Amino acid sequence: MLKVGLLVGREWSFPPALIEEVARRNEGVEVEYIKLGGTAMTEPVPYAVIVDRISHEIGYYRTYLKHAVLQGVTVVNNPFMWSADDKLFDASLAVKLGVAHPKTLVLPNKDYIPGIKHDESLRNLQYPLDWNAIVEYIGMPCILKDAHGGGWRDVYVCRSLEELIENYNESGLLTMIVQEFIEWEQFVRCMSLGQREVLPMKYDPKERRYLAETDHLTPELHQRIVRDCLTLMRALGYDMCSLEFAVRDGIPYAIDFMNPAPDMDINSLTPIYFEWVKTHMADLVIRLARENGAKRDIANGEFLLGRREISA
């Protein structure tokens, strides 16, 4: 029996649904919750696949997942890529790949940990910031948000230079980005699984809720958003992610896709979208468990790249 391990936090609906769905299929794969109490170097890992839902908040889990990759486990998502991911990197990656993205600029931190002496430790930084040049590049209104954050935390819509500076001055130790505000006509949040499957979902960012409508996109726009999702997922090596698109003048702008542990709660997704996620996640972990075992060249660092899907 091939084993799939689950690392989870407080979520209650998705994990048992995935366990039950995989068991129901009776295909020689079982999913179980991982139990950890300390990990020795070179310790074997009993799983073909691990699905990671929480290591961004639990440092020990992230360390364990990197260890698991070295033991030949396929981790969803690749912990090495996830550790390197940030919103400026994502913006630059999208532009390099031909995916529309709002203009984005990363700022030096406002504050620093104790021990950083500003006149000695920060000699590479220009001060003061040229706020006028920043606003000239980005435009107004703009978005100020944490370069490593998610879940709508530390996100501010700024409609003046004064408001931008005021919010920046309250950002503390966070690394913030300034991003062009897209006045959207349609907003789409996509669930993308396995670098093959994409579900574009209608989403209301003001109410922060999904709207279970199936015909909310034209065929052309649907096709482009799906293509852009797969392009980004394969470049990042993610097998589980939500990606947000703000559509302006018919162009889908990828405004956020640093969501490698997307919300999969039934009350958030709605039962219709939740059923899709449960079904396709079961497909994914069964497939990856069966494919597991490809030799990685550790000496050449191939494990850093994770898994890549070549074609759908």
C-alpha angles and dihedrals in degrees: 000000000000114000130218117193125211124209108192143167128201097323113122109180108049103048098055091041091056092046091051095044094052092045091049091058093056094208100145095270127107131188122212140166113264118237117204133182105162130327128228122211113269089012110156118247114217096211132092090199135017122198110208118207102155116024091108086072101034113059095195090056092054090051091049092051092054088051090050092053090056089053090057100263120145106229122201100236113021103245094209093058092042091054090053097045122110137153098256090051089049092050093050091045092052093051091048089053095048095252114140112248135171117256107272135190129181121220132211112256117272094219136020139207119274111278095044106118106202098213093047110025096043102046091128093061125091115227134231103027116241095239094174091058090047092053092044090057099042101032130211136318097036141171123243114196145151111278090218101031137103143173092068091289118148094005119142133182106215120197099179140030090249091054092048093052092044093054092043090054089058095050095093114183095353122113105231134201128205114217136186111258111236112212094215133202093192131020121204130184114193129202109212122188133182096356085276111067127063129179112190106206128192108242134184107211092187093058091027094226140120121244112211099223122139102194102048096119134058114243091251095051092044091052093049094048092049091049092049091049093052092045091055096041093052092047092050094040092231122154096185125036144126118228126196126213127189110200117214123171089349093304118118110220114201097226099169134008103150092109106114092155099045124188107268100170115137092227091055100040097040118236093275096056092037091058090053092050094047093049097046095042088054089050089050100049093045091050094046092046090055093045094048117115103066108146116245122205100235093183090060094045096243089148089070091066097054122198122336126196109215099194140356 
